[in-house]
Amino acid sequence: MQWEFNSDRAIYAQIIEQMKLFIVSGELKPGNKVPSVRELASDAGVNPNTMQKALSELERSGLLFSNRTSGRFITEDDSMIQDIKKELANENIENFLKNMEKIGFDKKQTAELILNFEKRG
């Protein structure tokens, strides 16, 4: 897993976002065991307490679940994973549209640009 952090938001929030991406992209598969907190923290270059906080939040959301003797696992609830995938897509679309608006394009003009871009390729 390739971790990328920036200084504009709390690291634990960025860990949550990136874990969601790892899951919806299939890099972390449903039902699979999640590496240990220490292993993930070392891999990401963050404090284990920060990683623990993020993983606990993902557990509260239902995306991860714990088995006391075996560790944490990715949910096998495909509808939950698909909902998160759509949520992330909508966030990206919203950000894209805001950025297009900042440079002077409305939604209709943006859609036309996208259609013309597809025709180029």
Biopython code that builds the backbone (N, CA, C, O; Angstrom):
import numpy as np
from Bio.PDB.StructureBuilder import StructureBuilder

atoms = [
    (1, "MET", "N", (0.842, -1.180, 0.000)),
    (1, "MET", "CA", (0.000, 0.000, 0.000)),
    (1, "MET", "C", (0.885, 1.241, 0.000)),
    (1, "MET", "O", (1.862, 1.338, 0.743)),
    (2, "GLN", "N", (0.520, 2.162, -0.837)),
    (2, "GLN", "CA", (1.257, 3.418, -0.954)),
    (2, "GLN", "C", (0.494, 4.501, -0.208)),
    (2, "GLN", "O", (-0.614, 4.867, -0.600)),
    (3, "TRP", "N", (1.082, 5.012, 0.860)),
    (3, "TRP", "CA", (0.454, 6.044, 1.677)),
    (3, "TRP", "C", (0.927, 7.417, 1.227)),
    (3, "TRP", "O", (2.104, 7.603, 0.920)),
    (4, "GLU", "N", (0.007, 8.381, 1.187)),
    (4, "GLU", "CA", (0.342, 9.764, 0.857)),
    (4, "GLU", "C", (-0.390, 10.687, 1.813)),
    (4, "GLU", "O", (-1.616, 10.639, 1.918)),
    (5, "PHE", "N", (0.370, 11.535, 2.517)),
    (5, "PHE", "CA", (-0.217, 12.468, 3.466)),
    (5, "PHE", "C", (0.172, 13.891, 3.116)),
    (5, "PHE", "O", (1.241, 14.136, 2.558)),
    (6, "ASN", "N", (-0.711, 14.832, 3.452)),
    (6, "ASN", "CA", (-0.378, 16.243, 3.336)),
    (6, "ASN", "C", (-0.742, 16.926, 4.647)),
    (6, "ASN", "O", (-1.377, 16.326, 5.515)),
    (7, "SER", "N", (-0.345, 18.152, 4.781)),
    (7, "SER", "CA", (-0.485, 18.837, 6.074)),
    (7, "SER", "C", (-1.790, 19.611, 6.226)),
    (7, "SER", "O", (-1.967, 20.328, 7.211)),
    (8, "ASP", "N", (-2.705, 19.480, 5.269)),
    (8, "ASP", "CA", (-3.913, 20.292, 5.351)),
    (8, "ASP", "C", (-5.007, 19.725, 6.259)),
    (8, "ASP", "O", (-5.938, 20.441, 6.627)),
    (9, "ARG", "N", (-4.898, 18.432, 6.624)),
    (9, "ARG", "CA", (-5.912, 17.801, 7.481)),
    (9, "ARG", "C", (-5.248, 16.837, 8.457)),
    (9, "ARG", "O", (-4.083, 16.473, 8.297)),
    (10, "ALA", "N", (-6.001, 16.436, 9.457)),
    (10, "ALA", "CA", (-5.482, 15.498, 10.445)),
    (10, "ALA", "C", (-5.071, 14.190, 9.767)),
    (10, "ALA", "O", (-5.757, 13.699, 8.871)),
    (11, "ILE", "N", (-3.947, 13.638, 10.209)),
    (11, "ILE", "CA", (-3.426, 12.400, 9.615)),
    (11, "ILE", "C", (-4.419, 11.253, 9.764)),
    (11, "ILE", "O", (-4.613, 10.481, 8.825)),
    (12, "TYR", "N", (-5.056, 11.129, 10.939)),
    (12, "TYR", "CA", (-5.972, 10.002, 11.125)),
    (12, "TYR", "C", (-7.131, 10.059, 10.124)),
    (12, "TYR", "O", (-7.596, 9.019, 9.658)),
    (13, "ALA", "N", (-7.601, 11.271, 9.790)),
    (13, "ALA", "CA", (-8.673, 11.426, 8.801)),
    (13, "ALA", "C", (-8.184, 11.004, 7.416)),
    (13, "ALA", "O", (-8.932, 10.405, 6.644)),
    (14, "GLN", "N", (-6.932, 11.316, 7.109)),
    (14, "GLN", "CA", (-6.359, 10.914, 5.821)),
    (14, "GLN", "C", (-6.160, 9.396, 5.766)),
    (14, "GLN", "O", (-6.319, 8.786, 4.709)),
    (15, "ILE", "N", (-5.814, 8.794, 6.897)),
    (15, "ILE", "CA", (-5.679, 7.328, 6.953)),
    (15, "ILE", "C", (-7.029, 6.688, 6.655)),
    (15, "ILE", "O", (-7.109, 5.728, 5.889)),
    (16, "ILE", "N", (-8.089, 7.219, 7.260)),
    (16, "ILE", "CA", (-9.436, 6.690, 7.020)),
    (16, "ILE", "C", (-9.770, 6.762, 5.533)),
    (16, "ILE", "O", (-10.235, 5.784, 4.949)),
    (17, "GLU", "N", (-9.533, 7.920, 4.926)),
    (17, "GLU", "CA", (-9.814, 8.090, 3.497)),
    (17, "GLU", "C", (-9.025, 7.105, 2.649)),
    (17, "GLU", "O", (-9.565, 6.495, 1.727)),
    (18, "GLN", "N", (-7.743, 6.953, 2.967)),
    (18, "GLN", "CA", (-6.901, 6.075, 2.162)),
    (18, "GLN", "C", (-7.255, 4.601, 2.368)),
    (18, "GLN", "O", (-7.186, 3.810, 1.428)),
    (19, "MET", "N", (-7.631, 4.234, 3.582)),
    (19, "MET", "CA", (-8.063, 2.852, 3.813)),
    (19, "MET", "C", (-9.332, 2.563, 3.003)),
    (19, "MET", "O", (-9.475, 1.486, 2.424)),
    (20, "LYS", "N", (-10.244, 3.530, 2.967)),
    (20, "LYS", "CA", (-11.445, 3.365, 2.144)),
    (20, "LYS", "C", (-11.065, 3.161, 0.679)),
    (20, "LYS", "O", (-11.629, 2.303, 0.001)),
    (21, "LEU", "N", (-10.111, 3.949, 0.195)),
    (21, "LEU", "CA", (-9.653, 3.797, -1.192)),
    (21, "LEU", "C", (-9.024, 2.428, -1.431)),
    (21, "LEU", "O", (-9.273, 1.798, -2.459)),
    (22, "PHE", "N", (-8.208, 1.968, -0.484)),
    (22, "PHE", "CA", (-7.582, 0.651, -0.617)),
    (22, "PHE", "C", (-8.643, -0.444, -0.701)),
    (22, "PHE", "O", (-8.471, -1.431, -1.416)),
    (23, "ILE", "N", (-9.742, -0.261, 0.034)),
    (23, "ILE", "CA", (-10.808, -1.270, 0.044)),
    (23, "ILE", "C", (-11.643, -1.204, -1.225)),
    (23, "ILE", "O", (-11.864, -2.234, -1.862)),
    (24, "VAL", "N", (-12.118, -0.013, -1.613)),
    (24, "VAL", "CA", (-12.985, 0.072, -2.795)),
    (24, "VAL", "C", (-12.227, -0.240, -4.076)),
    (24, "VAL", "O", (-12.830, -0.686, -5.052)),
    (25, "SER", "N", (-10.913, -0.013, -4.091)),
    (25, "SER", "CA", (-10.123, -0.313, -5.284)),
    (25, "SER", "C", (-9.766, -1.800, -5.379)),
    (25, "SER", "O", (-9.306, -2.270, -6.420)),
    (26, "GLY", "N", (-9.984, -2.530, -4.284)),
    (26, "GLY", "CA", (-9.663, -3.957, -4.290)),
    (26, "GLY", "C", (-8.255, -4.272, -3.817)),
    (26, "GLY", "O", (-7.863, -5.438, -3.767)),
    (27, "GLU", "N", (-7.489, -3.241, -3.468)),
    (27, "GLU", "CA", (-6.141, -3.487, -2.945)),
    (27, "GLU", "C", (-6.231, -4.258, -1.624)),
    (27, "GLU", "O", (-5.401, -5.121, -1.339)),
    (28, "LEU", "N", (-7.247, -3.932, -0.829)),
    (28, "LEU", "CA", (-7.582, -4.724, 0.359)),
    (28, "LEU", "C", (-8.908, -5.409, 0.053)),
    (28, "LEU", "O", (-9.910, -4.737, -0.194)),
    (29, "LYS", "N", (-8.924, -6.713, 0.068)),
    (29, "LYS", "CA", (-10.095, -7.489, -0.356)),
    (29, "LYS", "C", (-11.074, -7.741, 0.797)),
    (29, "LYS", "O", (-10.661, -7.906, 1.945)),
    (30, "PRO", "N", (-12.376, -7.768, 0.480)),
    (30, "PRO", "CA", (-13.386, -8.073, 1.497)),
    (30, "PRO", "C", (-13.091, -9.412, 2.182)),
    (30, "PRO", "O", (-12.751, -10.404, 1.536)),
    (31, "GLY", "N", (-13.233, -9.405, 3.505)),
    (31, "GLY", "CA", (-13.005, -10.615, 4.279)),
    (31, "GLY", "C", (-11.559, -10.862, 4.662)),
    (31, "GLY", "O", (-11.282, -11.695, 5.525)),
    (32, "ASN", "N", (-10.627, -10.147, 4.031)),
    (32, "ASN", "CA", (-9.209, -10.359, 4.333)),
    (32, "ASN", "C", (-8.819, -9.705, 5.649)),
    (32, "ASN", "O", (-9.431, -8.732, 6.091)),
    (33, "LYS", "N", (-7.794, -10.262, 6.255)),
    (33, "LYS", "CA", (-7.254, -9.734, 7.499)),
    (33, "LYS", "C", (-6.475, -8.447, 7.206)),
    (33, "LYS", "O", (-5.742, -8.353, 6.221)),
    (34, "VAL", "N", (-6.652, -7.473, 8.078)),
    (34, "VAL", "CA", (-5.924, -6.212, 7.981)),
    (34, "VAL", "C", (-4.596, -6.390, 8.724)),
    (34, "VAL", "O", (-4.577, -6.985, 9.801)),
    (35, "PRO", "N", (-3.500, -5.893, 8.178)),
    (35, "PRO", "CA", (-2.236, -5.962, 8.922)),
    (35, "PRO", "C", (-2.386, -5.327, 10.303)),
    (35, "PRO", "O", (-3.306, -4.545, 10.539)),
    (36, "SER", "N", (-1.484, -5.668, 11.199)),
    (36, "SER", "CA", (-1.543, -5.152, 12.569)),
    (36, "SER", "C", (-1.375, -3.635, 12.582)),
    (36, "SER", "O", (-0.880, -3.037, 11.627)),
    (37, "VAL", "N", (-1.797, -3.037, 13.679)),
    (37, "VAL", "CA", (-1.669, -1.583, 13.853)),
    (37, "VAL", "C", (-0.209, -1.180, 13.703)),
    (37, "VAL", "O", (0.103, -0.231, 12.983)),
    (38, "ARG", "N", (0.679, -1.890, 14.373)),
    (38, "ARG", "CA", (2.106, -1.544, 14.317)),
    (38, "ARG", "C", (2.654, -1.674, 12.896)),
    (38, "ARG", "O", (3.436, -0.836, 12.447)),
    (39, "GLU", "N", (2.243, -2.717, 12.200)),
    (39, "GLU", "CA", (2.710, -2.923, 10.828)),
    (39, "GLU", "C", (2.218, -1.806, 9.911)),
    (39, "GLU", "O", (2.990, -1.256, 9.125)),
    (40, "LEU", "N", (0.926, -1.472, 10.014)),
    (40, "LEU", "CA", (0.368, -0.394, 9.197)),
    (40, "LEU", "C", (1.008, 0.945, 9.534)),
    (40, "LEU", "O", (1.335, 1.729, 8.643)),
    (41, "ALA", "N", (1.185, 1.202, 10.838)),
    (41, "ALA", "CA", (1.790, 2.468, 11.264)),
    (41, "ALA", "C", (3.209, 2.597, 10.736)),
    (41, "ALA", "O", (3.612, 3.664, 10.273)),
    (42, "SER", "N", (3.965, 1.512, 10.807)),
    (42, "SER", "CA", (5.334, 1.522, 10.309)),
    (42, "SER", "C", (5.353, 1.754, 8.805)),
    (42, "SER", "O", (6.147, 2.547, 8.298)),
    (43, "ASP", "N", (4.479, 1.059, 8.103)),
    (43, "ASP", "CA", (4.386, 1.175, 6.647)),
    (43, "ASP", "C", (4.009, 2.602, 6.235)),
    (43, "ASP", "O", (4.536, 3.133, 5.258)),
    (44, "ALA", "N", (3.089, 3.216, 6.991)),
    (44, "ALA", "CA", (2.616, 4.560, 6.664)),
    (44, "ALA", "C", (3.515, 5.653, 7.230)),
    (44, "ALA", "O", (3.419, 6.812, 6.827)),
    (45, "GLY", "N", (4.390, 5.284, 8.166)),
    (45, "GLY", "CA", (5.265, 6.276, 8.784)),
    (45, "GLY", "C", (4.535, 7.180, 9.764)),
    (45, "GLY", "O", (4.840, 8.367, 9.871)),
    (46, "VAL", "N", (3.562, 6.608, 10.483)),
    (46, "VAL", "CA", (2.795, 7.379, 11.453)),
    (46, "VAL", "C", (2.881, 6.725, 12.829)),
    (46, "VAL", "O", (3.328, 5.586, 12.964)),
    (47, "ASN", "N", (2.450, 7.461, 13.835)),
    (47, "ASN", "CA", (2.414, 6.949, 15.199)),
    (47, "ASN", "C", (1.359, 5.841, 15.304)),
    (47, "ASN", "O", (0.262, 5.998, 14.768)),
    (48, "PRO", "N", (1.661, 4.730, 15.980)),
    (48, "PRO", "CA", (0.675, 3.655, 16.133)),
    (48, "PRO", "C", (-0.641, 4.121, 16.763)),
    (48, "PRO", "O", (-1.702, 3.592, 16.429)),
    (49, "ASN", "N", (-0.588, 5.106, 17.674)),
    (49, "ASN", "CA", (-1.824, 5.618, 18.277)),
    (49, "ASN", "C", (-2.711, 6.294, 17.235)),
    (49, "ASN", "O", (-3.937, 6.191, 17.297)),
    (50, "THR", "N", (-2.095, 6.982, 16.283)),
    (50, "THR", "CA", (-2.841, 7.627, 15.200)),
    (50, "THR", "C", (-3.504, 6.567, 14.321)),
    (50, "THR", "O", (-4.669, 6.700, 13.946)),
    (51, "MET", "N", (-2.751, 5.515, 13.995)),
    (51, "MET", "CA", (-3.303, 4.425, 13.183)),
    (51, "MET", "C", (-4.443, 3.741, 13.929)),
    (51, "MET", "O", (-5.481, 3.437, 13.340)),
    (52, "GLN", "N", (-4.251, 3.498, 15.228)),
    (52, "GLN", "CA", (-5.289, 2.856, 16.039)),
    (52, "GLN", "C", (-6.574, 3.678, 16.032)),
    (52, "GLN", "O", (-7.667, 3.125, 15.911)),
    (53, "LYS", "N", (-6.442, 4.995, 16.160)),
    (53, "LYS", "CA", (-7.606, 5.887, 16.151)),
    (53, "LYS", "C", (-8.363, 5.761, 14.834)),
    (53, "LYS", "O", (-9.591, 5.678, 14.829)),
    (54, "ALA", "N", (-7.638, 5.746, 13.720)),
    (54, "ALA", "CA", (-8.267, 5.634, 12.394)),
    (54, "ALA", "C", (-8.957, 4.282, 12.221)),
    (54, "ALA", "O", (-10.086, 4.213, 11.734)),
    (55, "LEU", "N", (-8.279, 3.215, 12.619)),
    (55, "LEU", "CA", (-8.862, 1.882, 12.470)),
    (55, "LEU", "C", (-10.088, 1.705, 13.358)),
    (55, "LEU", "O", (-11.055, 1.054, 12.961)),
    (56, "SER", "N", (-10.054, 2.278, 14.555)),
    (56, "SER", "CA", (-11.219, 2.220, 15.443)),
    (56, "SER", "C", (-12.414, 2.927, 14.812)),
    (56, "SER", "O", (-13.546, 2.452, 14.911)),
    (57, "GLU", "N", (-12.162, 4.054, 14.167)),
    (57, "GLU", "CA", (-13.231, 4.782, 13.482)),
    (57, "GLU", "C", (-13.795, 3.946, 12.328)),
    (57, "GLU", "O", (-15.007, 3.922, 12.114)),
    (58, "LEU", "N", (-12.924, 3.269, 11.591)),
    (58, "LEU", "CA", (-13.384, 2.406, 10.495)),
    (58, "LEU", "C", (-14.193, 1.233, 11.032)),
    (58, "LEU", "O", (-15.118, 0.764, 10.369)),
    (59, "GLU", "N", (-13.858, 0.758, 12.217)),
    (59, "GLU", "CA", (-14.645, -0.295, 12.860)),
    (59, "GLU", "C", (-16.024, 0.235, 13.238)),
    (59, "GLU", "O", (-17.032, -0.431, 13.003)),
    (60, "ARG", "N", (-16.071, 1.430, 13.825)),
    (60, "ARG", "CA", (-17.359, 2.022, 14.207)),
    (60, "ARG", "C", (-18.273, 2.186, 12.991)),
    (60, "ARG", "O", (-19.493, 2.059, 13.099)),
    (61, "SER", "N", (-17.676, 2.466, 11.849)),
    (61, "SER", "CA", (-18.470, 2.640, 10.630)),
    (61, "SER", "C", (-18.917, 1.307, 10.035)),
    (61, "SER", "O", (-19.808, 1.272, 9.185)),
    (62, "GLY", "N", (-18.299, 0.209, 10.482)),
    (62, "GLY", "CA", (-18.667, -1.112, 9.979)),
    (62, "GLY", "C", (-17.801, -1.597, 8.835)),
    (62, "GLY", "O", (-17.960, -2.732, 8.385)),
    (63, "LEU", "N", (-16.890, -0.766, 8.354)),
    (63, "LEU", "CA", (-16.041, -1.163, 7.233)),
    (63, "LEU", "C", (-15.016, -2.219, 7.646)),
    (63, "LEU", "O", (-14.620, -3.066, 6.845)),
    (64, "LEU", "N", (-14.597, -2.155, 8.905)),
    (64, "LEU", "CA", (-13.724, -3.177, 9.476)),
    (64, "LEU", "C", (-14.465, -3.817, 10.638)),
    (64, "LEU", "O", (-15.355, -3.209, 11.233)),
    (65, "PHE", "N", (-14.087, -5.056, 10.955)),
    (65, "PHE", "CA", (-14.614, -5.690, 12.159)),
    (65, "PHE", "C", (-13.492, -6.464, 12.829)),
    (65, "PHE", "O", (-12.547, -6.910, 12.178)),
    (66, "SER", "N", (-13.611, -6.615, 14.146)),
    (66, "SER", "CA", (-12.574, -7.285, 14.931)),
    (66, "SER", "C", (-13.013, -8.675, 15.337)),
    (66, "SER", "O", (-14.183, -8.936, 15.618)),
    (67, "ASN", "N", (-12.037, -9.549, 15.356)),
    (67, "ASN", "CA", (-12.189, -10.862, 15.961)),
    (67, "ASN", "C", (-11.136, -10.880, 17.058)),
    (67, "ASN", "O", (-9.941, -10.840, 16.766)),
    (68, "ARG", "N", (-11.556, -10.939, 18.305)),
    (68, "ARG", "CA", (-10.642, -10.787, 19.447)),
    (68, "ARG", "C", (-9.354, -11.589, 19.331)),
    (68, "ARG", "O", (-8.288, -11.107, 19.715)),
    (69, "THR", "N", (-9.439, -12.790, 18.815)),
    (69, "THR", "CA", (-8.248, -13.644, 18.769)),
    (69, "THR", "C", (-7.486, -13.571, 17.462)),
    (69, "THR", "O", (-6.340, -14.013, 17.382)),
    (70, "SER", "N", (-8.122, -13.009, 16.421)),
    (70, "SER", "CA", (-7.490, -13.050, 15.100)),
    (70, "SER", "C", (-7.142, -11.698, 14.500)),
    (70, "SER", "O", (-6.431, -11.641, 13.497)),
    (71, "GLY", "N", (-7.622, -10.614, 15.084)),
    (71, "GLY", "CA", (-7.316, -9.297, 14.541)),
    (71, "GLY", "C", (-8.491, -8.655, 13.830)),
    (71, "GLY", "O", (-9.645, -9.018, 14.053)),
    (72, "ARG", "N", (-8.180, -7.690, 12.965)),
    (72, "ARG", "CA", (-9.209, -6.955, 12.218)),
    (72, "ARG", "C", (-9.326, -7.497, 10.799)),
    (72, "ARG", "O", (-8.366, -7.993, 10.208)),
    (73, "PHE", "N", (-10.554, -7.379, 10.278)),
    (73, "PHE", "CA", (-10.852, -7.854, 8.934)),
    (73, "PHE", "C", (-11.673, -6.816, 8.188)),
    (73, "PHE", "O", (-12.341, -5.977, 8.793)),
    (74, "ILE", "N", (-11.612, -6.886, 6.852)),
    (74, "ILE", "CA", (-12.412, -6.021, 5.979)),
    (74, "ILE", "C", (-13.826, -6.598, 5.910)),
    (74, "ILE", "O", (-14.002, -7.813, 5.823)),
    (75, "THR", "N", (-14.819, -5.733, 5.948)),
    (75, "THR", "CA", (-16.192, -6.203, 5.834)),
    (75, "THR", "C", (-16.391, -6.988, 4.536)),
    (75, "THR", "O", (-15.711, -6.749, 3.539)),
    (76, "GLU", "N", (-17.327, -7.917, 4.573)),
    (76, "GLU", "CA", (-17.694, -8.651, 3.353)),
    (76, "GLU", "C", (-19.014, -8.125, 2.789)),
    (76, "GLU", "O", (-19.566, -8.694, 1.847)),
    (77, "ASP", "N", (-19.508, -7.042, 3.369)),
    (77, "ASP", "CA", (-20.760, -6.421, 2.935)),
    (77, "ASP", "C", (-20.510, -5.620, 1.660)),
    (77, "ASP", "O", (-20.091, -4.464, 1.708)),
    (78, "ASP", "N", (-20.775, -6.258, 0.518)),
    (78, "ASP", "CA", (-20.499, -5.623, -0.770)),
    (78, "ASP", "C", (-21.311, -4.349, -0.970)),
    (78, "ASP", "O", (-20.824, -3.401, -1.586)),
    (79, "SER", "N", (-22.540, -4.308, -0.461)),
    (79, "SER", "CA", (-23.354, -3.103, -0.644)),
    (79, "SER", "C", (-22.734, -1.924, 0.112)),
    (79, "SER", "O", (-22.795, -0.790, -0.365)),
    (80, "MET", "N", (-22.138, -2.175, 1.284)),
    (80, "MET", "CA", (-21.465, -1.108, 2.020)),
    (80, "MET", "C", (-20.262, -0.603, 1.232)),
    (80, "MET", "O", (-20.038, 0.604, 1.141)),
    (81, "ILE", "N", (-19.499, -1.512, 0.670)),
    (81, "ILE", "CA", (-18.326, -1.138, -0.118)),
    (81, "ILE", "C", (-18.744, -0.342, -1.351)),
    (81, "ILE", "O", (-18.106, 0.653, -1.696)),
    (82, "GLN", "N", (-19.816, -0.780, -2.016)),
    (82, "GLN", "CA", (-20.304, -0.051, -3.194)),
    (82, "GLN", "C", (-20.823, 1.330, -2.816)),
    (82, "GLN", "O", (-20.625, 2.287, -3.564)),
    (83, "ASP", "N", (-21.484, 1.447, -1.666)),
    (83, "ASP", "CA", (-21.960, 2.758, -1.196)),
    (83, "ASP", "C", (-20.786, 3.706, -0.954)),
    (83, "ASP", "O", (-20.852, 4.881, -1.314)),
    (84, "ILE", "N", (-19.723, 3.205, -0.352)),
    (84, "ILE", "CA", (-18.542, 4.033, -0.099)),
    (84, "ILE", "C", (-17.881, 4.426, -1.413)),
    (84, "ILE", "O", (-17.398, 5.548, -1.563)),
    (85, "LYS", "N", (-17.863, 3.498, -2.360)),
    (85, "LYS", "CA", (-17.293, 3.778, -3.676)),
    (85, "LYS", "C", (-18.057, 4.923, -4.353)),
    (85, "LYS", "O", (-17.452, 5.831, -4.923)),
    (86, "LYS", "N", (-19.397, 4.869, -4.282)),
    (86, "LYS", "CA", (-20.224, 5.936, -4.864)),
    (86, "LYS", "C", (-20.014, 7.254, -4.126)),
    (86, "LYS", "O", (-19.945, 8.316, -4.744)),
    (87, "GLU", "N", (-19.914, 7.178, -2.793)),
    (87, "GLU", "CA", (-19.682, 8.374, -1.984)),
    (87, "GLU", "C", (-18.366, 9.041, -2.377)),
    (87, "GLU", "O", (-18.309, 10.261, -2.536)),
    (88, "LEU", "N", (-17.311, 8.246, -2.534)),
    (88, "LEU", "CA", (-16.011, 8.793, -2.941)),
    (88, "LEU", "C", (-16.078, 9.369, -4.347)),
    (88, "LEU", "O", (-15.485, 10.414, -4.617)),
    (89, "ALA", "N", (-16.792, 8.700, -5.245)),
    (89, "ALA", "CA", (-16.940, 9.205, -6.613)),
    (89, "ALA", "C", (-17.666, 10.550, -6.609)),
    (89, "ALA", "O", (-17.264, 11.483, -7.304)),
    (90, "ASN", "N", (-18.733, 10.640, -5.824)),
    (90, "ASN", "CA", (-19.493, 11.898, -5.747)),
    (90, "ASN", "C", (-18.642, 13.028, -5.188)),
    (90, "ASN", "O", (-18.725, 14.158, -5.668)),
    (91, "GLU", "N", (-17.822, 12.739, -4.179)),
    (91, "GLU", "CA", (-16.929, 13.759, -3.629)),
    (91, "GLU", "C", (-15.947, 14.245, -4.694)),
    (91, "GLU", "O", (-15.690, 15.444, -4.809)),
    (92, "ASN", "N", (-15.400, 13.307, -5.474)),
    (92, "ASN", "CA", (-14.463, 13.679, -6.532)),
    (92, "ASN", "C", (-15.146, 14.508, -7.614)),
    (92, "ASN", "O", (-14.577, 15.480, -8.110)),
    (93, "ILE", "N", (-16.353, 14.127, -7.975)),
    (93, "ILE", "CA", (-17.097, 14.879, -8.990)),
    (93, "ILE", "C", (-17.391, 16.286, -8.479)),
    (93, "ILE", "O", (-17.228, 17.261, -9.213)),
    (94, "GLU", "N", (-17.824, 16.393, -7.224)),
    (94, "GLU", "CA", (-18.120, 17.696, -6.649)),
    (94, "GLU", "C", (-16.880, 18.594, -6.647)),
    (94, "GLU", "O", (-16.966, 19.769, -7.006)),
    (95, "ASN", "N", (-15.738, 18.051, -6.250)),
    (95, "ASN", "CA", (-14.492, 18.821, -6.257)),
    (95, "ASN", "C", (-14.098, 19.227, -7.668)),
    (95, "ASN", "O", (-13.665, 20.357, -7.896)),
    (96, "PHE", "N", (-14.248, 18.309, -8.614)),
    (96, "PHE", "CA", (-13.933, 18.601, -10.015)),
    (96, "PHE", "C", (-14.809, 19.742, -10.531)),
    (96, "PHE", "O", (-14.309, 20.677, -11.156)),
    (97, "LEU", "N", (-16.114, 19.664, -10.269)),
    (97, "LEU", "CA", (-17.029, 20.706, -10.745)),
    (97, "LEU", "C", (-16.719, 22.058, -10.106)),
    (97, "LEU", "O", (-16.790, 23.090, -10.773)),
    (98, "LYS", "N", (-16.378, 22.057, -8.825)),
    (98, "LYS", "CA", (-16.000, 23.313, -8.158)),
    (98, "LYS", "C", (-14.753, 23.906, -8.809)),
    (98, "LYS", "O", (-14.677, 25.114, -9.036)),
    (99, "ASN", "N", (-13.777, 23.050, -9.106)),
    (99, "ASN", "CA", (-12.549, 23.532, -9.748)),
    (99, "ASN", "C", (-12.819, 24.039, -11.160)),
    (99, "ASN", "O", (-12.231, 25.037, -11.578)),
    (100, "MET", "N", (-13.694, 23.372, -11.897)),
    (100, "MET", "CA", (-14.039, 23.831, -13.234)),
    (100, "MET", "C", (-14.761, 25.178, -13.160)),
    (100, "MET", "O", (-14.548, 26.050, -14.002)),
    (101, "GLU", "N", (-15.614, 25.338, -12.150)),
    (101, "GLU", "CA", (-16.322, 26.600, -11.971)),
    (101, "GLU", "C", (-15.335, 27.733, -11.659)),
    (101, "GLU", "O", (-15.516, 28.862, -12.113)),
    (102, "LYS", "N", (-14.299, 27.425, -10.887)),
    (102, "LYS", "CA", (-13.290, 28.428, -10.545)),
    (102, "LYS", "C", (-12.564, 28.951, -11.780)),
    (102, "LYS", "O", (-12.131, 30.103, -11.815)),
    (103, "ILE", "N", (-12.434, 28.089, -12.800)),
    (103, "ILE", "CA", (-11.752, 28.552, -14.016)),
    (103, "ILE", "C", (-12.734, 29.008, -15.093)),
    (103, "ILE", "O", (-12.347, 29.259, -16.234)),
    (104, "GLY", "N", (-14.022, 29.112, -14.713)),
    (104, "GLY", "CA", (-14.979, 29.759, -15.603)),
    (104, "GLY", "C", (-15.902, 28.847, -16.400)),
    (104, "GLY", "O", (-16.541, 29.312, -17.343)),
    (105, "PHE", "N", (-15.994, 27.580, -16.059)),
    (105, "PHE", "CA", (-16.884, 26.671, -16.779)),
    (105, "PHE", "C", (-18.079, 26.297, -15.916)),
    (105, "PHE", "O", (-17.930, 25.959, -14.742)),
    (106, "ASP", "N", (-19.290, 26.364, -16.522)),
    (106, "ASP", "CA", (-20.464, 25.870, -15.800)),
    (106, "ASP", "C", (-20.581, 24.360, -16.058)),
    (106, "ASP", "O", (-19.767, 23.782, -16.778)),
    (107, "LYS", "N", (-21.596, 23.734, -15.466)),
    (107, "LYS", "CA", (-21.731, 22.270, -15.574)),
    (107, "LYS", "C", (-21.946, 21.823, -17.024)),
    (107, "LYS", "O", (-21.402, 20.805, -17.451)),
    (108, "LYS", "N", (-22.737, 22.584, -17.768)),
    (108, "LYS", "CA", (-23.009, 22.221, -19.165)),
    (108, "LYS", "C", (-21.726, 22.297, -19.995)),
    (108, "LYS", "O", (-21.437, 21.393, -20.779)),
    (109, "GLN", "N", (-20.964, 23.364, -19.824)),
    (109, "GLN", "CA", (-19.705, 23.508, -20.556)),
    (109, "GLN", "C", (-18.718, 22.408, -20.156)),
    (109, "GLN", "O", (-17.991, 21.881, -20.999)),
    (110, "THR", "N", (-18.698, 22.071, -18.885)),
    (110, "THR", "CA", (-17.810, 21.009, -18.400)),
    (110, "THR", "C", (-18.188, 19.680, -19.032)),
    (110, "THR", "O", (-17.320, 18.922, -19.463)),
    (111, "ALA", "N", (-19.483, 19.400, -19.086)),
    (111, "ALA", "CA", (-19.947, 18.147, -19.707)),
    (111, "ALA", "C", (-19.547, 18.085, -21.178)),
    (111, "ALA", "O", (-19.136, 17.034, -21.669)),
    (112, "GLU", "N", (-19.667, 19.216, -21.883)),
    (112, "GLU", "CA", (-19.270, 19.265, -23.293)),
    (112, "GLU", "C", (-17.774, 19.002, -23.446)),
    (112, "GLU", "O", (-17.351, 18.272, -24.343)),
    (113, "LEU", "N", (-16.987, 19.599, -22.570)),
    (113, "LEU", "CA", (-15.539, 19.352, -22.607)),
    (113, "LEU", "C", (-15.214, 17.871, -22.405)),
    (113, "LEU", "O", (-14.348, 17.315, -23.081)),
    (114, "ILE", "N", (-15.923, 17.243, -21.463)),
    (114, "ILE", "CA", (-15.679, 15.820, -21.191)),
    (114, "ILE", "C", (-16.050, 14.991, -22.419)),
    (114, "ILE", "O", (-15.302, 14.094, -22.810)),
    (115, "LEU", "N", (-17.197, 15.283, -23.028)),
    (115, "LEU", "CA", (-17.604, 14.523, -24.227)),
    (115, "LEU", "C", (-16.603, 14.710, -25.362)),
    (115, "LEU", "O", (-16.267, 13.751, -26.057)),
    (116, "ASN", "N", (-16.128, 15.937, -25.553)),
    (116, "ASN", "CA", (-15.160, 16.187, -26.614)),
    (116, "ASN", "C", (-13.809, 15.546, -26.287)),
    (116, "ASN", "O", (-13.091, 15.115, -27.189)),
    (117, "PHE", "N", (-13.471, 15.486, -25.030)),
    (117, "PHE", "CA", (-12.228, 14.843, -24.618)),
    (117, "PHE", "C", (-12.279, 13.351, -24.950)),
    (117, "PHE", "O", (-11.296, 12.783, -25.426)),
    (118, "GLU", "N", (-13.423, 12.724, -24.697)),
    (118, "GLU", "CA", (-13.577, 11.292, -25.004)),
    (118, "GLU", "C", (-13.450, 11.042, -26.511)),
    (118, "GLU", "O", (-12.901, 10.016, -26.913)),
    (119, "LYS", "N", (-13.942, 11.947, -27.341)),
    (119, "LYS", "CA", (-13.894, 11.785, -28.795)),
    (119, "LYS", "C", (-12.467, 11.869, -29.324)),
    (119, "LYS", "O", (-12.143, 11.284, -30.357)),
    (120, "ARG", "N", (-11.600, 12.617, -28.591)),
    (120, "ARG", "CA", (-10.198, 12.749, -29.011)),
    (120, "ARG", "C", (-9.464, 11.427, -28.947)),
    (120, "ARG", "O", (-8.649, 11.098, -29.809)),
    (121, "GLY", "N", (-9.783, 10.659, -27.872)),
    (121, "GLY", "CA", (-9.018, 9.448, -27.590)),
    (121, "GLY", "C", (-9.448, 8.302, -28.415)),
    (121, "GLY", "O", (-8.894, 7.209, -28.290)),
]
sb = StructureBuilder()
sb.init_structure("model")
sb.init_model(0)
sb.init_chain("A")
sb.init_seg("    ")
for serial, (resi, resn, name, xyz) in enumerate(atoms, 1):
    if name == "N":
        sb.init_residue(resn, " ", resi, " ")
    sb.init_atom(name, np.array(xyz, "f"), 0.0, 1.0, " ", f" {name:<3s}", serial, name[0])
structure = sb.get_structure()
